[in-house]
């Protein structure tokens, strides 16, 4: 077993885990169900490249044009801005410590997520994070850049709130946060949202609603919630308060992400992880959401951390594949893949190399040379915590 310090000395599981809780049902699905016939897939011939010092993980890029920054938190509670060299794809410096935003934050593992970006018309990209308040009480923190100085504050009426996810609409006059909240003296955890400039918040509707993600271009949240004991995808409009069920087909749905797909004239599509075993792509046809494509794992049998992205006019999904459905597992090997969403021209590419290692938490970033997928993995020194690596999916230079 890898030492606990592989993820910074914290136990892997947490009742506050934003990503652990929605995926737990997959452990009940028999692995034999997923031995499927799969199309031929490509595999990289390049080695994984370490780009950071040990101990840097769970970072978030802004993905704004010309912006090479990412944000992350140390195990000691410092929130830092790092930068990527646009010509090499490496972190400069490799420590990821260019500018300190604040201190006194929670590290990612205890609360389920690290710092995230939230875009506002007033301040541009702001940083949302979990504050370690008096007596360890979790609170919401927000920081913005004023000239060359980051100004950090704790949001009012945010006791017992954690793991904020920010809206990412550029020049948004009403930026928002979604987050977890501990209620009933700590006996339950629910999902809430609020505007960043308001102390009022609202609990999400639904049965066991989880996995909140803001929908681009809309004041709405994509989530999963239980229907007759099975998780389905939902869309919640924060203005009309309409909580609309989007899926009713078989399989437990988690990781609901919306994006604008160039293949369909920038229509809004969504993807969702189904039974931890495949990814469904859904499009609205005739007023009804229908699955138009299913992405299958090309190595191992389960999928973790899938997210959509657009590059050079095409949609893709990055993911981790593995043989253990337990999202808290930190010992079994895994690979990093990307896949297309077009059923007529199926595309799969293994991005990571053939080395057997535990890979976690992929993200993408576009450099001058092309797009890389970044992920956490152990270094060659087992006494050190994980570091950031990158792999090249071979999608070519940006156009």
N, C-alpha and C positions, 0 to 999 in steps of 0.2 A: 504493500500500500504506500502511496506517496505520502510524505509527511503533511501535517495540517498546514505548515507554512507554505505549501504549494499555492494555497489561496490566502496566504498572509496570516496564518495562525488562528483563523476562525473556523469553527465547525461549518461544514458545507450546508447543512440544512438550517432552516429558520422558519418559524411560524409567520414571519413577515415577508417571506420570499414571494415577490411579485411573479416570478417565473416558475417557481417550484409548484405552487398550489394549483395553477390551472392545468398542469400536465400530469398530475398524480394518477388520474384515472387510467392512463395508458398502461400502467403496470398490471392491470387486470386483463389485458388483451393477450391471448396466447400468441407467442412468436410464430408458430407454424402458419398462422393465417397469412403471413406476409411473404412467403416464398413464391414470388411472382416472376413471370417471364418479363424481362426488361429489354429495352432497346440497347444497341451498342452505345458505349460511352467513351469519351476521350479521357486521357489521363495526362497530367503534366509530366514533363521530363526535367523540370527544374526543382531544385531543392528549396525547402522552406528557409527563409532568411530571417535571422533574429535582428530586430530593429530597436530594441529597448533594453535597458538594464533590467535585471530581475526585480520583481515587485510591482511592475506597472501593468495594470489590466483594467478592464471595464471602462475604457475611454469612449468618448463620444465626439465625432467630428461635426462641424457646423454644416458641411456640404454646401456652403455658399460659394459662388464663383470667386476664385482668387483667394479664398480664405483657407489657410493651411493649419488652422488651430484645432486642437482637441482639448477636452476637459476630463479630468479624472481626480480621484481622491486616494490619498495614501492610507495605510492602515492606522496611522497616527492622527487622522482626521484633518489633514491639510488638503485643500482643494487647489489644484494646479492647472495652468494652461500650458500645454506643450505644442510643438509645431512639427510639421512634416516637411522634409526637403522635397520640393516639387520635382526635382530632377532625378533623385535616387529612390524616393519612397521611404527613406529611413527617417527615424526620429532625430531631430537636432535641437538640443542635445539628447543623447540616448536616455538620460534620466527622466525626460519628459517635464522637466522643471524650468520653464521659461519665466512665467509670472505666477506668483502665488495670489490666488483670489481671496482666500480666507483660511482660517483654522477653526477648530472646534466642531467639525462635521463628523458624521458617522461614516465609517467605511462601508463599502457596498454589501458585504455578506450579512451583517447583523440586521439590516433593514430591507434587503431584497433588491437594491439598485443603487448605483452610484449617481454622481451629479449628471444633470441633463441640461441641454440648451432649451430656451424658450425665447421666441422672437417677438419683439415689440416695436411699434412705430416710434416710441419715445427714446428707447435706449439701444435698439438693434438687438444683437444676440445677448441675452442675459443667461445667467447660470442658476438653475434651481437645484437644491440639494437638501439633505436631511441634517438639521442642526442637532448636536448633542447638548440639550438644554440642562437646566438644573436637575440634579439627581438622575441624570441620564434620560430625562424625558425627551422623546422624539418631537421635533418641531420642524416646520418648513422654513427653509432659508432661500433668499433670492439676492443675487449680486449683479450689478451692472457696471460697465466701464465708463468712468467719468474722466475723459482725457487719457491720462496714463495710469490712473488709479482705480482699482476695483472697490466699489462701495457695497458692503454686505449688510443685510439686515434680516431679522427674524420676523416672519409674518405674524400679524396679530391673530389671536384665536386659533392657533395651530398646534396646541398641545396634543400629543399622541398621534400626530400625523407624520407620514414618512414616504420616502420613495417617490418623489414627484416626477411626473412626465409632462413636459411642456408642449404647448401647441407650437407649430413650426411654420406659420403663415407669415411671410415677410411683410414688414410694415403693418403689422396687426395692431389696431387701436385698442383691441380687447383681448390681450393674451390670457391664456388659461392654464391651469394646472390640474392634473388628475393624480390621485394619490391614495394610499391606504390610511385607514384610521382605526385605531384601537378604541373600542367602545365597551360599555357594560363592565367597567372596572377591569378591562383587559381580557374579558372572557370571549370576545368576538372581534373579528377584523372585517371591516367593510370598505367599499370603494367610494370615494367622494371626488368632487371637483369644485373649483372656485375660479373666479377671475383673480389675477395677480394683485389687483388694486383694491380688493374687497376682503373684508373679514368674514363675510357670510359664505357658507358652503352648502352643498347639496349632496345627499346620499344618492347613489345610483339605484335605480329600480331593478327588479328581477330577483331571481332565486340564485344566490351564490354568485352574483356577477363578479367577473374577474377580467384581468388583462386589458385594462383601458388603454386605448391608443387614439389620439386625435386624428380626425379625417382631414386631409389637406383641402383647403379652400372652403371648408364648412365649419360651422359651430356645432359639431357633432362628434360622437365618440363611438368607435368600433369596439365591441366587447364580446365575451362569451358568457352565457347564462344557462342555467338548467331548465330543461323542458321535460317533464316526466322522468327526471333523474338523469337525462343525457344532455350534455352541453351542446348548445347551438350558437351560431353567430347572430348578433344583434347590432342594431344601429340606434343610438340614442341622440335625438335632437335636443340640445339644451335649451332652445328657445320655445319650441312647441311642446316639449316634454313627451314627444312621441317615442315610445320604445318599441321598435319594429323588429320582429323576428325575420331573419334573412334566409336561414336554412332550416330544412326539416328532414333532410336525408340522413341515412344511418351514419353512425360514427360520432365520437365525441370531438367537438370542435374547440380548439384553443388557438392562441396566437393569431388574432384577426387583424390584418393590416390592409388598409386601403391605399391605392395609388392611382395616378393618372397614366394610362397605358397608351403609348404612341401607336401601337398596333391597331388600336380602336379609336383613332382620332381623339386621343387623350380623354376618352371616357373613364369614369371612375370604376375600377375593378377592385375586388378584394381577394385576398388569399387567407386560408386558414389551415392550421395543422390538424389532421384528422387521425385520431387514435395514436398519435405520436409516430405514425407509420407512413403517411403520405401527405402531400400538400394539395388541397383543392383550390383551383382558380375559378372564380365566379364572376359572371357578367350579368347585367340586368337586360333581359330580353322580354319585350312585351309587358313591361311592368313587374316582371318576376325575376328574382335572382336565380340563375341556373349555373351549375358547374360545367365549364367548357373544357377543362383540362385537369389532369391529375399527374402530379410529379411523384415519382417513385424513387426510393433510395437505391443508388447504384452500387454502393458497397455497404455491408452490414444491413440491418433490417429496420432500424428506427431513425427518426429525424429529430433534431433539436435545433432551436434558435433560428428558424427560417424567417427571412425578411425579404421583401421585394426591393428592387432598385432598377433604375433606368440608365442605360449607357448607350450612346451613339444611336439613339432612336429605337432601342429595343428594350423590352422588359426581361428581367431575370430574377431569380430567387437564389440567394445564398443560404447555405445550411450546413449543419454538422450531421454526419451519419455515424451510427454506432449500433452495437448489438445489445445495449442495456437500456431499457425504457425509463429507468430511474434518472430523472434530471439532476439529482444531487450526487450521482456517482462521479467520482474523481479518479478512478483507477483503470477503467476499461478503455482501450484505444478507440480513436475516432478519426474521421477524415473530414475535410472541408470540400464541399462541392458547390457548383452553381448549375442552374438549369434554366432553360427558356420556358416560355409559356405557350408556344405555338404548337398545336397538335399536328399540324401539317409538316413542320420541319423540326422534329424533336431534337433538342440539344441538351446534352449533359457533359460536364467537364469537371474532373477531379482537379481541384486547385492545389491542395496540399500534396506533399511528396509521399512516397511509399513507406516512410518510416513509421513504425508502430509507436504512437504516442497519444496522450490525452489532449485533445484540442477542444477549446471552449470559446464561446462568446464571439463569433465572427462579426466583423464590420467591414464596410468597403470605403475606399477613398480613391479619388482620381488624381493622378499626377500628370506631369507634362508628357510622360512616356506612355501612360496607360493606367488602367484601373488595377488596384491590388486589393486582395482580401486580407485583412488583419485578424489575428486570433491569439488567444492565450495558450501557452504550452510550456511544459517544463524545459529547462535548459539542460545542457550536458552535465551540469553539476547538480546531483540530486539533493545536495544540502541547501540549495538556493530556491527561493520561491519562483513562480512562473514569470515568464517575460512575454513580450509581444513579438510575434513573428508575422511575416507577410508571405503571401504566395501570389503567383501571377496566373490568372485564368486564361490569358492569351486572347483577350478581346481586342487588341490593337490599340493604336494611339487614339486619343480623343479627337473627334471630328467637329 
